[in-house]
Amino acid sequence: MSTAVYPGSFDPVTNGHLDIIHRASRLFDTLIVAVGRQVSKEPLFSTIERVEMLRAVTKNLPNVKVDSFDTLLAHYVQQQQANIVIRGLRAISDFDYEFQLALTIKKMDENIETMFMMTNSEYSFLSSSIVKEIARFGGCVQGLVPPLVAQQLRYRYLHGK
């Protein structure tokens, strides 16, 4: 049985993230989408909110499990008895950081492999930061995030935290 972990902050989940989730879910028996607790950043949505949104938008994928973690990624992957980490790449500029992360994980546990997946070209420009910036100033995020997430963004920026 193959299990892979797709970690990220998902603050919020975008259609680019979902593209990777859908495609990776076809490659593994179980795909764990793991929401990392952002220690170094102040997220817009709490960990619980991000997990709930991800569960809602992946509910039609029976082999996708959504979880959260607040430990080293290598340790989390080991705890889940997985040996593959999925990382999405939008552009070559992402590669340097992702390459460093993959080598660090490999140094911590030589049994963990990192698999890079290019996002669909229609989402290659998309990031959670861009989506939040558009939503913060009242722009339309339709087509960038699932409708549920667009609704949550509108609510959050209208009513605050």
Secondary structure, 3 states (H helix, E strand, C coil): CCEEEEEECCCCCCHHHHHHHHHHHCCCCEEEEEEECCCCCCCCCCHHHHHHHHHHHCCCCCCEEEEEECCCHHHHHHHCCCCEEEEEECCHHHHHHHHHHHHHHHHHCCCCEEEEEECCHHHCCCCHHHHHHHHHCCCCCECCECHHHHHHHHHHHHHCC
